[in-house]
Amino acid sequence: MHSAPSRSLLAILILFLAIPLSSQQKTVWSAQEQPIADQIKGLRKLDDTVRARTTKELALQIRQLPVVPNKLNLAGALANLST
């Protein structure tokens, strides 16, 4: 049986080993998702009135995407920039 400090050390070691693995994964956008991702990247460069309208349009486009993990990534990125 392992002691509590040993388990904690093992958990920390696993966490530190997993961080570089997750940071190396690059998102691969589908043909339908790529234009949305590109627009989100340029959202902060837009004038306030244009940005508000574009944010709404992007949200509607994301809503219409099929249910896949990238849909959540796009929605999260948009939410992060619109707050």
C-alpha atoms as an extended CHARMM CRD file, in Angstrom:
* protein
*
        83  EXT
         1         1  MET       CA              0.0000000000        0.0000000000        0.0000000000  PROA      1               0.0000000000
         2         2  HSD       CA              1.2640000000        3.4660000000       -0.9080000000  PROA      2               0.0000000000
         3         3  SER       CA              1.3790000000        6.2760000000        1.5900000000  PROA      3               0.0000000000
         4         4  ALA       CA             -0.4880000000        9.5390000000        1.0150000000  PROA      4               0.0000000000
         5         5  PRO       CA              2.6920000000       11.5140000000        0.1600000000  PROA      5               0.0000000000
         6         6  SER       CA              3.6590000000        8.8750000000       -2.4090000000  PROA      6               0.0000000000
         7         7  ARG       CA              0.2440000000        9.0970000000       -4.0520000000  PROA      7               0.0000000000
         8         8  SER       CA              0.4250000000       12.8870000000       -4.0810000000  PROA      8               0.0000000000
         9         9  LEU       CA              3.8640000000       12.8020000000       -5.6570000000  PROA      9               0.0000000000
        10        10  LEU       CA              2.6630000000       10.3380000000       -8.2800000000  PROA      10              0.0000000000
        11        11  ALA       CA             -0.3550000000       12.5300000000       -9.0820000000  PROA      11              0.0000000000
        12        12  ILE       CA              1.8550000000       15.6150000000       -9.4620000000  PROA      12              0.0000000000
        13        13  LEU       CA              4.2740000000       13.7190000000      -11.6890000000  PROA      13              0.0000000000
        14        14  ILE       CA              1.4540000000       12.5230000000      -13.9470000000  PROA      14              0.0000000000
        15        15  LEU       CA              0.0710000000       16.0590000000      -14.1430000000  PROA      15              0.0000000000
        16        16  PHE       CA              3.4180000000       17.5400000000      -15.1700000000  PROA      16              0.0000000000
        17        17  LEU       CA              3.9280000000       14.8510000000      -17.7810000000  PROA      17              0.0000000000
        18        18  ALA       CA              0.4480000000       15.3850000000      -19.2230000000  PROA      18              0.0000000000
        19        19  ILE       CA              0.7520000000       19.1730000000      -19.6040000000  PROA      19              0.0000000000
        20        20  PRO       CA              3.2810000000       19.0950000000      -22.4740000000  PROA      20              0.0000000000
        21        21  LEU       CA              1.2380000000       16.4390000000      -24.2630000000  PROA      21              0.0000000000
        22        22  SER       CA             -1.9290000000       18.5070000000      -24.1910000000  PROA      22              0.0000000000
        23        23  SER       CA             -0.1670000000       21.6850000000      -25.3050000000  PROA      23              0.0000000000
        24        24  GLN       CA              1.1960000000       19.9480000000      -28.4030000000  PROA      24              0.0000000000
        25        25  GLN       CA             -2.2340000000       19.0650000000      -29.7540000000  PROA      25              0.0000000000
        26        26  LYS       CA             -3.2210000000       21.4890000000      -32.4920000000  PROA      26              0.0000000000
        27        27  THR       CA             -6.8750000000       21.9040000000      -33.3430000000  PROA      27              0.0000000000
        28        28  VAL       CA             -7.7550000000       20.7260000000      -36.8300000000  PROA      28              0.0000000000
        29        29  TRP       CA            -10.7290000000       22.6930000000      -38.1040000000  PROA      29              0.0000000000
        30        30  SER       CA            -13.1490000000       21.3130000000      -40.6790000000  PROA      30              0.0000000000
        31        31  ALA       CA            -13.9110000000       23.2760000000      -43.8530000000  PROA      31              0.0000000000
        32        32  GLN       CA            -17.0770000000       24.5460000000      -42.1630000000  PROA      32              0.0000000000
        33        33  GLU       CA            -15.2850000000       25.5100000000      -38.9160000000  PROA      33              0.0000000000
        34        34  GLN       CA            -12.1560000000       27.1810000000      -40.3580000000  PROA      34              0.0000000000
        35        35  PRO       CA            -13.8350000000       30.4110000000      -41.5580000000  PROA      35              0.0000000000
        36        36  ILE       CA            -15.5010000000       30.8120000000      -38.1610000000  PROA      36              0.0000000000
        37        37  ALA       CA            -12.1900000000       30.2780000000      -36.3460000000  PROA      37              0.0000000000
        38        38  ASP       CA            -10.4880000000       32.8200000000      -38.6300000000  PROA      38              0.0000000000
        39        39  GLN       CA            -13.1780000000       35.4280000000      -37.9580000000  PROA      39              0.0000000000
        40        40  ILE       CA            -12.9260000000       34.8610000000      -34.2040000000  PROA      40              0.0000000000
        41        41  LYS       CA             -9.1590000000       35.4760000000      -34.3720000000  PROA      41              0.0000000000
        42        42  GLY       CA             -9.7570000000       38.8540000000      -36.0290000000  PROA      42              0.0000000000
        43        43  LEU       CA            -12.6710000000       39.9110000000      -33.8410000000  PROA      43              0.0000000000
        44        44  ARG       CA            -10.7180000000       42.3010000000      -31.5830000000  PROA      44              0.0000000000
        45        45  LYS       CA             -9.4930000000       44.2710000000      -34.6060000000  PROA      45              0.0000000000
        46        46  LEU       CA            -13.0300000000       45.2700000000      -35.5860000000  PROA      46              0.0000000000
        47        47  ASP       CA            -14.8030000000       48.5040000000      -34.6990000000  PROA      47              0.0000000000
        48        48  ASP       CA            -17.1930000000       48.1250000000      -31.7430000000  PROA      48              0.0000000000
        49        49  THR       CA            -20.3830000000       48.2940000000      -33.8130000000  PROA      49              0.0000000000
        50        50  VAL       CA            -19.0670000000       45.8510000000      -36.3990000000  PROA      50              0.0000000000
        51        51  ARG       CA            -17.7180000000       43.5610000000      -33.6780000000  PROA      51              0.0000000000
        52        52  ALA       CA            -21.1060000000       43.3360000000      -31.9490000000  PROA      52              0.0000000000
        53        53  ARG       CA            -22.8740000000       42.3700000000      -35.1780000000  PROA      53              0.0000000000
        54        54  THR       CA            -20.1100000000       39.9320000000      -36.1630000000  PROA      54              0.0000000000
        55        55  THR       CA            -20.1730000000       38.3000000000      -32.7200000000  PROA      55              0.0000000000
        56        56  LYS       CA            -23.8960000000       37.6660000000      -33.0620000000  PROA      56              0.0000000000
        57        57  GLU       CA            -23.4640000000       36.2600000000      -36.5830000000  PROA      57              0.0000000000
        58        58  LEU       CA            -20.6430000000       33.9800000000      -35.4260000000  PROA      58              0.0000000000
        59        59  ALA       CA            -22.7360000000       32.7260000000      -32.5160000000  PROA      59              0.0000000000
        60        60  LEU       CA            -25.5370000000       31.8220000000      -34.9270000000  PROA      60              0.0000000000
        61        61  GLN       CA            -23.0790000000       30.0690000000      -37.2570000000  PROA      61              0.0000000000
        62        62  ILE       CA            -21.6020000000       28.0830000000      -34.3640000000  PROA      62              0.0000000000
        63        63  ARG       CA            -25.0910000000       27.1120000000      -33.2170000000  PROA      63              0.0000000000
        64        64  GLN       CA            -25.7690000000       25.5730000000      -36.6440000000  PROA      64              0.0000000000
        65        65  LEU       CA            -22.6310000000       23.3910000000      -36.6200000000  PROA      65              0.0000000000
        66        66  PRO       CA            -23.0500000000       19.6600000000      -35.9990000000  PROA      66              0.0000000000
        67        67  VAL       CA            -22.3700000000       18.4630000000      -32.4590000000  PROA      67              0.0000000000
        68        68  VAL       CA            -18.6040000000       17.8560000000      -32.4280000000  PROA      68              0.0000000000
        69        69  PRO       CA            -15.8750000000       18.8160000000      -29.9070000000  PROA      69              0.0000000000
        70        70  ASN       CA            -14.7150000000       21.7500000000      -32.0530000000  PROA      70              0.0000000000
        71        71  LYS       CA            -18.1580000000       23.3350000000      -31.7410000000  PROA      71              0.0000000000
        72        72  LEU       CA            -17.5540000000       23.7580000000      -28.0250000000  PROA      72              0.0000000000
        73        73  ASN       CA            -14.0400000000       25.0980000000      -28.6770000000  PROA      73              0.0000000000
        74        74  LEU       CA            -15.3890000000       27.7370000000      -31.0600000000  PROA      74              0.0000000000
        75        75  ALA       CA            -18.1890000000       28.7110000000      -28.6810000000  PROA      75              0.0000000000
        76        76  GLY       CA            -15.7030000000       29.0270000000      -25.8220000000  PROA      76              0.0000000000
        77        77  ALA       CA            -13.3220000000       31.1510000000      -27.8910000000  PROA      77              0.0000000000
        78        78  LEU       CA            -16.1510000000       33.4530000000      -28.9180000000  PROA      78              0.0000000000
        79        79  ALA       CA            -17.4440000000       33.7380000000      -25.3560000000  PROA      79              0.0000000000
        80        80  ASN       CA            -13.9380000000       34.5360000000      -24.1140000000  PROA      80              0.0000000000
        81        81  LEU       CA            -13.6160000000       37.4330000000      -26.5520000000  PROA      81              0.0000000000
        82        82  SER       CA            -17.0930000000       38.8230000000      -26.0520000000  PROA      82              0.0000000000
        83        83  THR       CA            -16.8600000000       39.3340000000      -22.2970000000  PROA      83              0.0000000000
